[in-house]
Amino acid sequence: QAQLVESGGGLVQAGDSLRLSCAVSGLTFSRYAMGWFRQAPGKEREFVGSITRSGGDTNAADSVKGRFTISRDNAKNTMYLQMNSLKPEDTAVYYCAAKYNSALFTQADYYGMNYWGKGTLVTVSS
């Protein structure tokens, strides 16, 4: 059974950096495009960014572009989200997601994800 487990969340100050990890098991990692979504209190879950199966291409939401970087290590079955210059509005639960045999995805693909993690909380204080 597939499992996606996020880690690395925590409480940081505005301007700090944080790296999230998503460890994947129970599926052939290299066959899945991977991505991050986040959900702030009282808001809908929103797309953050995604990465292709090989890791050769990424995309990101405008709100995080230039600050957040997605990467993956197919040998370790792990995806990462490097978050720099964090802002209070980045406060959310961050979820990783997997989509089989896919290219990059966007918010429109939300309902097409094959697997989700349970999330890790990131809190950015001002």
FENWO-V917659 format. One line per field, one symbol per residue. ss: DSSP state (~ for helix, > for strand, _ for the rest). phi: phi as a letter, one per 20 degrees, with the letter a starting at -180 (. if undefined). burial: b if it has 16 or more other C-alpha atoms within 10 Angstrom, else e. A space follows every 50 residues. Layout:
# FENWO-V917659
ss: ???
phi: ???
burial: ???
This chain:
# FENWO-V917659
ss: __>>>>>__>>>>____>>>>>>>>___~~~>>>>>>>>______>>>>> >______>>>_______>>>>>>____>>>>>>____~~~_>>>>>>>>> ______~~~~~~__>>___>>>>>>_
phi: .fcccebofrdcegnfdbceccedbnbegfedfcaccbcegmcffcfdab bfgenfbcbbfgfcgnddcdbbcffdlcdcceddlfcgfefaeddebccf ldegccgfegeefebceencedcdee
burial: eeebbbbebeebebeebbbbbbbbeeeebbbbbbbbbbbbeeeebbbbbb bbbbbeebbbbeebeeebbbbbebeebbbbbebbebbeebbbbbbbbbbb eebbbbeeeeeebeebbebbbbbbbe
